[in-house]
């Protein structure tokens, strides 16, 4: 049975690094919305455009992921998946197609994550989504850490 490997964590926590390591270990296809966003809209699209684009990218990526999972191939969902509701939605989508769901919480000290994000933007601004300290603080206020009562198989990864 195919499995959806869902990565949860802040920008800069190490999700993509872990996703690439996992990809080298298992037979899977990786979906990362940041990669598609940069390729299609650049590293710093206006916020209004960004919100619309994210929804479109997620919809398209899920359609492809669903087909891949039905073929019996694992999918790595390299997103933040910050809210309890987003995780529940993905879990129910997986259940509906008979795929397994495995959640990884990629943990990293918040200041370390901020430092990584700011360094990435400074070192390679055209290849990274623009995120500043204020955005990171906003993201922190929106983050709902996974809890055991969500009922998913979950693994904690140090980023």
TIDOVO-468218 format. One line per field, with one value per residue: x, y, z of N, C-alpha, C, O, CB in turn. Coordinates in Angstrom, 1 decimal. Glycine has a CB too. Example, Ala and Ser with C-alpha at 12.3 -4.5 7.8 and 13.67 -1.06 7.14 Angstrom:
! TIDOVO-468218
n.xx = (13.2|12.8) $
n.yy = (-5.7|-2.2) $
n.zz = (7.8|7.1) $
ca.xx = (12.3|13.7) $
ca.yy = (-4.5|-1.1) $
ca.zz = (7.8|7.1) $
c.xx = (13.2|12.9) $
c.yy = (-3.3|0.0) $
c.zz = (7.8|7.9) $
o.xx = (14.2|13.4) $
o.yy = (-3.3|1.1) $
o.zz = (8.5|8.0) $
cb.xx = (11.3|14.1) $
cb.yy = (-4.5|-0.6) $
cb.zz = (9.0|5.7) $
END
This chain:
! TIDOVO-468218
n.xx = (0.8|0.5|2.1|1.5|3.8|4.0|5.3|5.8|6.3|8.2|9.2|12.6|13.1|14.1|12.7|12.8|15.4|15.3|13.3|14.5|16.5|15.0|13.8|15.9|16.1|13.7|11.3|9.7|7.8|8.4|6.7|6.9|5.7|7.0|9.1|7.6|6.2|8.3|9.3|7.1|6.2|8.2|10.5|9.3|6.4|3.6|1.6|-1.3|-1.4|0.2|-1.3|-3.5|-2.1|-0.8|-3.0|-3.8|-1.6|-1.4|-3.8|-3.4|-1.0|-2.0|-3.8|-2.1|-0.5|-2.4|-3.0|-0.5|-0.2|-2.3|-1.2|0.4|2.8|4.8|4.4|6.0|5.1|6.1|5.5|4.5|2.2|0.8|-1.6|-4.0|-6.3|-5.6|-3.9|-5.7|-7.5|-5.7|-5.2|-7.8|-8.2|-6.3|-7.1|-9.5|-8.6|-7.3|-4.7|-1.8|-0.9|1.6|3.0|5.5|7.0|9.1|11.4|13.0|14.9|13.4|14.7|17.0|15.8|14.8|17.3|18.4|16.5|16.8|19.5|19.4|17.9|19.6|21.9|21.1|19.0|17.2|16.5|15.0|12.0|11.0|11.3|10.9|12.0|9.7|7.7|8.2|7.6|4.9|4.1|4.8|2.8|0.6|1.1|0.2|1.1|1.6|-0.4|-0.7|-3.3|-4.4|-4.3|-2.7|-0.1|3.0|6.2|9.0|11.4|14.6|15.6) $
n.yy = (-1.2|2.2|5.1|8.3|10.6|13.1|16.2|18.3|21.5|24.6|27.1|26.8|24.8|22.5|20.7|20.3|19.4|17.1|15.8|15.3|13.6|11.4|10.8|9.7|7.3|5.8|4.6|7.0|10.0|13.4|16.2|19.7|22.7|25.2|24.9|24.8|27.2|29.1|28.5|29.0|31.6|33.2|34.3|36.2|36.8|39.1|39.3|38.9|37.5|35.4|33.9|33.0|31.5|29.5|28.0|27.0|25.5|23.6|22.2|21.1|19.7|17.8|16.4|15.1|13.7|12.0|10.3|9.1|7.8|6.0|4.3|2.9|4.0|5.7|9.1|12.1|14.7|17.7|20.1|22.8|22.3|23.3|23.6|21.9|21.3|21.2|19.0|17.0|17.1|16.2|13.6|12.4|12.5|10.7|8.4|8.0|7.1|4.8|4.9|5.0|7.1|9.1|11.2|13.5|15.4|18.0|19.3|22.3|24.7|27.8|30.3|29.4|28.4|30.8|32.1|30.4|30.8|33.5|33.6|31.9|33.4|35.6|34.5|33.2|34.7|34.4|31.8|31.1|31.4|34.5|35.3|37.1|38.2|39.2|37.9|35.3|35.5|35.9|33.5|31.8|32.4|31.3|28.6|25.3|23.0|19.5|17.1|14.3|13.4|13.8|11.4|10.2|8.2|9.2|10.7|12.2|14.5|15.8|18.8) $
n.zz = (0.0|-0.8|0.6|2.0|2.9|5.1|5.7|8.4|9.6|10.4|8.0|7.1|9.0|8.2|6.6|3.7|3.3|4.9|3.4|0.9|1.7|2.6|0.2|-1.1|0.2|-0.1|-2.5|-4.1|-4.9|-4.8|-3.7|-3.5|-2.7|-2.7|-4.6|-7.0|-6.9|-7.0|-9.6|-11.2|-10.5|-9.5|-6.9|-5.1|-5.2|-5.3|-2.3|-2.6|-5.1|-4.4|-2.5|-4.1|-6.0|-4.5|-3.7|-6.2|-7.0|-4.9|-5.4|-7.9|-7.5|-5.6|-7.1|-8.9|-7.0|-5.9|-8.1|-8.3|-5.8|-6.0|-7.9|-6.4|-5.5|-3.2|-1.8|-1.1|0.8|0.8|2.5|4.7|6.3|8.6|10.1|12.2|10.9|8.2|8.2|8.9|6.7|4.7|5.7|5.5|2.7|2.0|3.2|1.8|-0.7|0.0|0.8|3.0|5.8|7.0|9.3|9.7|12.0|11.7|13.6|14.9|16.5|16.8|16.4|15.1|12.7|11.6|11.2|9.2|7.1|6.5|5.8|3.5|1.8|1.5|0.3|-2.0|-3.6|-5.9|-6.0|-3.8|-1.9|-0.9|2.4|5.3|8.7|10.0|8.6|9.4|12.1|12.0|10.8|12.9|14.7|13.5|13.5|14.4|16.4|15.8|17.5|19.7|20.0|17.5|16.1|14.2|12.7|13.7|13.4|14.9|13.7|13.9|12.7) $
ca.xx = (0.0|1.3|2.0|1.8|4.8|3.6|6.2|5.2|7.3|8.4|10.3|14.0|13.3|14.8|11.8|13.2|16.6|14.8|12.5|15.5|17.2|13.9|13.6|17.1|15.9|12.5|10.7|8.7|7.8|8.3|6.0|7.2|5.0|8.0|9.7|6.7|5.9|9.4|9.4|6.0|5.8|9.3|10.7|8.6|5.2|2.7|0.8|-2.6|-1.1|0.8|-2.4|-4.2|-1.2|-0.6|-4.2|-3.8|-0.5|-1.7|-4.8|-2.7|-0.1|-2.8|-4.4|-1.0|-0.2|-3.5|-2.8|0.7|-0.5|-3.2|-0.3|1.2|4.1|4.8|4.5|6.5|4.4|7.1|4.8|4.5|1.1|0.8|-2.8|-4.6|-7.3|-4.9|-3.5|-6.9|-7.9|-4.9|-5.5|-9.1|-8.0|-5.5|-8.0|-10.5|-8.0|-6.7|-3.3|-1.4|-0.6|2.6|3.3|6.8|7.2|10.5|11.6|14.2|14.8|12.8|15.7|17.8|15.0|14.8|18.6|18.5|15.7|17.4|20.7|19.1|17.5|20.8|22.9|20.6|17.6|16.4|16.1|14.3|10.9|11.4|10.6|11.7|11.7|8.3|6.8|8.4|6.9|3.5|4.0|4.8|1.5|-0.4|1.5|-0.5|2.0|0.9|-0.6|-0.9|-4.7|-4.8|-4.5|-1.9|1.3|3.8|7.6|9.7|12.7|15.4|16.0) $
ca.yy = (0.0|3.4|6.0|9.7|11.1|14.5|16.9|19.4|22.3|26.0|27.4|26.7|23.8|21.3|19.9|19.9|18.6|15.7|15.2|14.8|12.4|10.4|10.4|8.8|6.0|5.1|4.8|8.0|11.2|14.5|17.5|20.8|23.8|26.3|24.8|25.2|28.6|29.9|28.3|29.6|33.0|33.9|34.2|37.1|37.3|39.8|38.4|38.5|36.5|34.2|33.1|32.3|30.6|28.4|27.1|26.3|24.6|22.5|21.4|20.4|18.7|16.7|15.5|14.2|12.8|11.0|9.3|8.3|6.9|4.9|3.4|2.1|4.7|6.7|10.5|12.9|16.0|18.6|21.4|23.1|21.6|23.9|23.5|20.6|21.0|20.8|17.6|16.2|17.0|15.2|12.2|11.9|12.3|9.5|7.3|7.8|6.3|3.6|5.1|5.2|8.5|9.2|12.6|13.8|16.8|18.4|20.3|23.1|25.9|28.9|31.3|28.7|28.4|32.2|32.4|29.7|31.4|34.8|33.2|31.4|34.6|36.5|33.8|32.8|35.3|34.1|30.4|30.9|32.3|35.6|35.3|37.9|37.9|39.5|36.8|34.1|35.7|35.7|32.1|31.2|32.7|30.4|27.2|24.4|21.8|18.2|16.5|12.9|13.2|13.8|10.0|9.8|7.7|10.4|10.6|13.5|14.5|17.0|19.5) $
ca.zz = (0.0|-0.9|1.8|1.9|3.9|5.2|6.5|9.1|10.3|9.9|7.0|7.7|10.0|7.6|5.9|2.4|3.5|5.3|2.3|-0.1|2.3|2.6|-1.2|-1.5|0.9|-0.5|-3.8|-3.9|-5.7|-3.8|-4.1|-2.7|-3.3|-2.9|-5.9|-8.1|-6.8|-7.6|-11.0|-12.0|-10.1|-9.0|-5.5|-4.3|-5.8|-4.4|-1.4|-3.1|-6.1|-3.8|-1.9|-5.2|-6.7|-3.5|-3.8|-7.5|-7.0|-4.0|-6.0|-9.0|-6.9|-5.0|-8.2|-9.3|-5.9|-5.8|-9.1|-8.0|-4.7|-6.5|-8.6|-5.4|-5.3|-2.1|-2.1|0.0|0.7|1.4|2.8|6.2|6.9|9.9|10.9|12.5|9.9|6.9|8.4|8.9|5.3|4.0|6.2|5.0|1.3|1.9|3.6|0.7|-1.8|0.5|1.1|4.4|6.1|8.0|9.6|10.3|12.5|11.6|14.7|14.8|17.3|16.0|15.9|14.1|11.5|11.1|10.7|8.0|6.1|6.1|5.1|2.2|0.9|1.2|-0.5|-3.4|-3.6|-7.0|-5.9|-2.5|-1.6|0.0|3.8|6.3|10.1|10.3|8.1|10.3|13.4|11.6|10.6|14.2|15.3|12.8|13.6|15.3|16.5|15.8|18.8|19.7|19.9|16.1|15.8|13.0|13.0|13.6|13.8|15.1|13.1|14.3|11.5) $
c.xx = (0.9|1.1|2.3|2.6|4.6|4.6|5.6|6.3|7.5|9.3|11.6|14.2|14.0|13.9|12.3|14.5|16.2|14.1|13.4|16.2|16.2|13.8|14.7|16.9|14.7|12.1|9.5|8.8|7.6|7.6|6.4|6.7|6.0|8.7|8.9|6.4|7.1|9.5|8.3|5.8|7.0|9.4|10.0|7.4|4.4|1.8|-0.5|-2.4|-0.6|-0.3|-3.2|-3.3|-1.0|-1.8|-4.2|-2.7|-0.8|-2.8|-4.2|-1.8|-0.9|-3.3|-3.3|-0.6|-1.2|-3.3|-1.5|0.5|-1.4|-2.3|0.6|2.6|3.9|5.0|5.1|5.9|5.2|6.5|5.0|3.4|0.9|-0.4|-3.3|-5.6|-6.7|-4.4|-4.6|-7.5|-7.1|-5.1|-6.8|-9.0|-7.2|-6.4|-9.0|-9.9|-7.3|-5.2|-3.0|-0.9|0.4|3.1|4.7|6.8|8.7|10.7|13.0|13.9|14.3|13.8|16.7|17.1|15.0|16.2|18.8|17.8|16.3|18.7|20.5|18.7|18.7|21.7|22.4|19.1|16.7|15.9|15.3|13.1|11.4|10.6|11.5|11.3|10.3|7.4|7.0|7.7|5.4|3.2|3.9|3.5|0.4|-0.1|0.8|0.4|1.2|0.8|-1.0|-2.4|-5.2|-4.9|-3.7|-0.6|2.2|5.3|8.2|11.1|13.3|15.9|17.3) $
c.yy = (1.2|4.3|7.4|10.1|12.6|15.1|18.2|20.2|23.7|26.0|27.4|25.7|22.6|20.3|19.4|19.1|17.2|15.0|14.6|13.6|11.2|9.9|9.5|7.4|5.2|5.4|5.8|9.2|12.3|15.7|18.6|22.1|25.0|26.2|25.2|26.7|29.5|29.7|29.0|31.1|33.8|33.8|35.1|37.7|38.1|38.9|38.0|37.4|35.2|33.3|32.3|31.2|29.3|27.4|26.3|25.2|23.4|21.6|20.6|19.3|17.5|15.8|14.5|13.2|11.7|9.9|8.4|7.4|5.7|3.9|2.6|2.7|5.7|8.1|11.2|14.3|17.0|20.0|21.7|22.3|22.0|23.7|22.1|20.3|20.6|19.3|16.6|16.0|16.1|13.8|11.6|11.7|11.0|8.3|7.0|7.0|5.1|3.7|5.3|6.6|8.5|10.6|12.6|15.2|17.1|19.6|21.0|24.3|27.0|29.9|30.7|28.7|29.8|32.5|31.7|30.3|32.7|34.6|32.7|32.5|35.5|35.8|33.4|33.4|34.9|32.6|30.1|31.8|33.3|35.5|36.1|37.5|38.1|38.4|35.6|34.3|35.5|34.2|31.3|31.3|31.8|28.9|26.4|23.1|20.5|17.7|15.1|12.6|13.3|12.4|9.5|9.1|8.9|10.1|12.1|13.4|15.8|17.6|20.3) $
c.zz = (0.0|0.3|1.4|3.1|4.0|6.2|7.1|9.8|9.7|8.7|7.7|8.7|9.5|6.9|4.5|2.4|3.9|4.1|1.2|0.5|2.3|1.1|-1.7|-0.9|0.4|-1.9|-3.7|-4.9|-4.7|-4.4|-3.1|-3.4|-3.5|-4.2|-7.0|-8.1|-7.4|-9.1|-11.8|-11.7|-9.6|-7.4|-4.6|-4.9|-4.8|-3.5|-2.0|-4.2|-5.5|-3.2|-3.0|-5.8|-5.8|-3.7|-5.1|-7.5|-6.1|-4.7|-7.1|-8.4|-6.2|-6.0|-8.7|-8.2|-5.7|-6.8|-8.8|-6.8|-5.1|-7.3|-7.7|-5.1|-4.1|-2.6|-0.9|-0.2|1.5|1.6|4.3|6.9|8.4|10.7|11.0|11.4|8.6|7.0|8.3|7.5|4.5|4.4|5.6|3.5|1.1|2.1|2.5|-0.5|-1.3|0.7|2.6|4.5|7.2|8.1|10.2|10.8|12.5|12.5|14.6|15.8|16.4|15.5|14.9|12.7|10.8|10.5|9.3|6.8|5.6|5.4|3.7|1.3|0.6|0.2|-1.9|-3.5|-4.7|-6.9|-4.6|-2.5|-0.6|1.3|4.7|7.7|10.5|9.8|9.0|11.6|13.1|11.5|12.0|14.9|14.7|13.0|14.7|15.3|16.5|17.2|18.7|19.5|18.4|15.5|14.6|13.5|12.7|14.1|13.9|14.5|13.5|13.0|11.7) $
o.xx = (1.9|0.1|3.2|2.2|5.0|4.8|5.0|7.1|6.9|10.0|11.7|15.2|14.5|14.4|12.3|14.7|16.7|14.3|13.2|16.5|16.6|13.6|14.5|17.6|14.7|12.6|8.5|9.8|6.7|7.9|6.2|7.1|5.8|8.9|9.3|6.3|6.8|9.7|8.6|5.4|6.8|8.5|9.9|7.3|4.5|1.4|-0.8|-3.2|-1.0|-0.3|-3.5|-3.8|-0.9|-1.6|-4.5|-3.0|-0.6|-2.7|-4.5|-1.9|-0.5|-3.3|-3.5|-0.4|-0.8|-3.4|-1.6|0.9|-1.2|-2.7|1.4|3.4|2.9|5.6|4.6|6.2|5.1|6.8|5.7|3.7|0.9|-0.4|-3.1|-5.7|-7.2|-4.5|-4.5|-7.9|-7.6|-5.1|-6.8|-9.5|-7.6|-6.4|-9.3|-10.7|-6.6|-4.5|-3.9|-0.6|0.2|3.5|4.9|6.5|9.4|10.2|14.0|12.8|14.8|13.8|17.2|17.7|15.2|16.3|19.4|18.3|16.4|19.0|21.2|19.2|18.7|22.3|23.2|18.2|15.5|15.0|15.0|13.2|12.0|9.3|12.7|10.5|9.7|6.4|6.0|7.1|4.7|2.2|3.1|3.0|-0.6|-1.0|0.8|0.3|0.1|1.7|-1.5|-2.7|-6.4|-5.6|-3.9|-0.1|2.1|5.5|7.8|11.8|12.7|16.7|17.7) $
o.yy = (1.3|4.2|7.7|10.0|13.3|14.7|19.0|19.6|24.0|25.1|27.9|25.5|21.8|19.2|18.2|18.1|16.2|13.8|13.5|12.7|10.1|8.7|8.6|6.4|4.0|6.4|5.4|9.3|12.2|16.1|18.4|22.5|25.8|27.2|25.9|27.3|30.4|30.7|29.6|31.9|35.0|33.3|34.9|38.9|37.9|37.9|36.8|36.4|34.1|32.1|31.2|30.1|28.2|26.2|25.1|24.1|22.2|20.4|19.4|18.2|16.4|14.6|13.4|12.0|10.5|8.7|7.2|6.2|4.6|2.7|1.8|2.1|6.5|8.4|10.9|15.0|17.1|21.0|20.9|21.8|21.2|23.7|21.2|19.1|19.7|18.6|15.6|14.9|15.3|12.9|10.5|10.7|10.2|7.3|5.8|6.4|4.4|2.7|5.7|7.3|7.8|11.2|11.9|16.2|16.5|20.7|20.3|24.8|27.2|30.2|31.4|29.0|29.9|33.0|32.2|30.5|32.9|35.3|33.1|32.6|36.0|36.5|33.4|32.6|34.9|32.2|28.9|33.0|33.0|35.6|35.8|36.7|37.4|38.0|34.9|33.3|34.9|33.7|30.4|30.4|31.6|28.1|26.9|22.3|20.5|17.8|14.6|11.5|13.0|12.2|8.4|9.4|9.6|9.3|13.0|12.5|16.9|16.9|20.9) $
o.zz = (0.7|1.0|0.6|4.3|3.1|7.3|6.3|10.5|8.6|8.4|8.8|9.3|10.3|6.6|4.3|1.6|3.4|3.9|0.7|-0.3|1.9|0.9|-2.5|-1.3|0.6|-2.5|-3.2|-5.6|-3.8|-5.6|-1.9|-4.5|-4.5|-4.9|-7.9|-9.1|-8.2|-9.8|-12.9|-12.6|-9.3|-6.8|-3.3|-5.2|-3.6|-4.0|-1.8|-4.2|-5.9|-3.4|-2.8|-6.0|-6.3|-3.7|-5.1|-8.0|-6.5|-4.5|-7.2|-8.9|-6.3|-5.9|-8.9|-8.5|-5.5|-6.5|-9.0|-6.9|-4.7|-7.5|-8.1|-4.5|-4.1|-3.7|0.2|-1.2|2.8|0.8|5.0|8.0|9.3|11.9|10.2|11.0|7.9|6.1|7.7|7.1|3.8|3.6|5.1|2.9|0.2|1.4|2.2|-1.2|-2.1|0.8|3.3|3.6|8.3|7.1|11.2|10.0|13.3|12.3|14.3|15.8|15.2|14.3|14.0|11.7|9.6|9.4|8.4|5.7|4.4|4.4|2.7|0.1|-0.6|-0.7|-2.8|-3.6|-4.6|-7.6|-4.4|-2.9|0.4|1.3|4.8|8.0|11.2|10.5|9.2|12.1|13.9|12.0|12.2|15.6|15.4|12.7|15.9|14.4|17.1|18.1|17.7|18.9|18.2|14.5|14.1|14.6|11.7|15.0|13.2|14.7|13.5|12.2|10.7) $
cb.xx = (-1.0|0.9|3.1|0.4|6.3|2.2|7.5|4.1|8.7|9.0|10.0|14.2|11.9|15.6|10.4|13.4|17.5|13.9|11.6|16.5|17.6|12.6|13.6|18.4|15.8|11.3|10.3|8.7|6.7|9.8|4.5|8.8|3.9|9.0|10.1|5.4|5.7|10.7|9.3|4.8|4.7|9.3|12.2|9.6|4.3|1.9|0.6|-3.3|-0.1|1.7|-3.3|-4.6|0.2|-0.5|-5.5|-3.6|0.8|-2.3|-5.9|-2.0|0.8|-3.9|-4.9|0.3|-0.1|-4.9|-2.5|1.9|-1.3|-4.3|0.6|1.4|4.6|5.9|3.2|8.1|2.9|8.4|3.3|4.4|1.2|1.1|-3.9|-5.3|-8.2|-3.7|-2.7|-8.0|-7.9|-3.4|-5.6|-10.2|-7.2|-4.3|-8.8|-11.0|-7.1|-7.0|-2.7|-0.3|-1.9|3.8|2.2|8.0|6.5|10.9|11.5|14.6|16.2|11.7|16.5|18.1|13.5|14.5|19.6|18.0|14.3|17.7|21.6|17.9|16.4|21.5|23.2|20.6|17.8|17.1|17.4|15.2|9.7|11.2|10.4|11.5|12.7|7.9|7.3|10.0|7.1|3.2|5.1|5.9|1.1|-0.4|3.0|-2.0|2.9|1.6|-1.8|-0.4|-5.5|-3.8|-5.9|-1.5|1.7|3.2|8.4|9.7|12.6|16.5|14.9) $
cb.yy = (0.0|4.2|5.5|10.6|10.7|14.6|17.2|19.0|21.6|26.8|28.7|28.0|23.4|20.6|20.6|21.1|19.2|15.8|16.2|15.9|12.7|10.9|11.7|9.4|6.3|5.5|3.5|8.6|11.3|14.9|17.3|21.0|24.3|26.3|23.3|24.4|29.0|29.4|26.8|28.9|33.0|35.3|34.4|38.3|36.1|40.9|39.2|39.7|37.1|34.7|34.0|33.3|31.2|28.9|27.9|27.3|25.2|23.1|22.4|21.3|19.3|17.3|16.4|15.0|13.6|11.6|10.0|9.3|7.7|5.4|4.2|0.8|5.3|6.4|11.1|13.0|15.9|18.7|21.3|24.6|20.1|25.4|24.4|20.7|22.3|21.7|17.4|16.7|18.4|15.6|12.3|12.9|13.5|9.5|7.6|9.2|7.2|2.5|6.4|4.2|9.3|8.2|13.2|13.6|17.0|18.8|19.6|23.5|26.3|29.6|31.8|27.3|28.0|33.3|31.9|28.2|31.7|35.6|32.2|30.4|35.4|36.8|32.5|31.3|36.8|34.3|29.6|31.0|31.5|37.0|33.8|39.4|38.8|40.9|36.5|34.0|37.1|36.5|31.5|31.8|34.1|30.8|27.1|24.1|21.9|17.2|17.3|12.3|14.1|14.6|9.8|10.9|6.5|11.5|9.8|13.9|14.5|16.6|20.4) $
cb.zz = (1.2|-2.2|2.9|1.8|3.6|5.7|5.6|10.1|10.3|11.0|6.2|8.3|10.5|8.7|5.7|1.5|4.6|6.5|1.6|-0.4|3.8|3.1|-2.1|-1.0|2.3|0.5|-4.5|-2.5|-6.8|-3.4|-4.2|-2.5|-2.5|-1.7|-6.1|-8.0|-5.3|-6.9|-11.3|-11.6|-9.1|-9.4|-5.2|-3.9|-6.3|-5.2|-0.1|-3.7|-7.1|-2.6|-1.1|-6.3|-6.9|-2.1|-3.7|-8.6|-6.4|-2.7|-6.6|-9.9|-5.9|-4.1|-9.4|-9.7|-4.5|-5.9|-10.5|-7.6|-3.6|-7.4|-9.6|-5.8|-6.6|-1.1|-2.6|0.0|1.3|0.6|2.4|6.4|6.8|9.8|10.2|13.9|9.6|6.6|9.7|9.8|4.7|4.2|7.7|5.2|0.7|2.9|4.9|0.2|-2.6|-0.4|0.3|4.8|6.5|7.6|10.5|9.3|14.0|10.1|16.0|13.4|18.0|16.8|17.2|14.5|11.8|12.2|11.7|8.2|6.6|7.4|5.8|2.2|1.7|2.5|0.2|-3.5|-3.7|-8.3|-5.9|-1.3|-1.1|-0.6|4.3|6.0|11.0|9.7|6.6|10.6|13.9|10.3|9.7|15.1|15.2|11.4|13.8|15.0|17.7|14.9|19.6|21.0|20.8|15.3|15.5|12.1|12.0|14.5|12.7|16.6|11.5|15.3|11.0) $
END
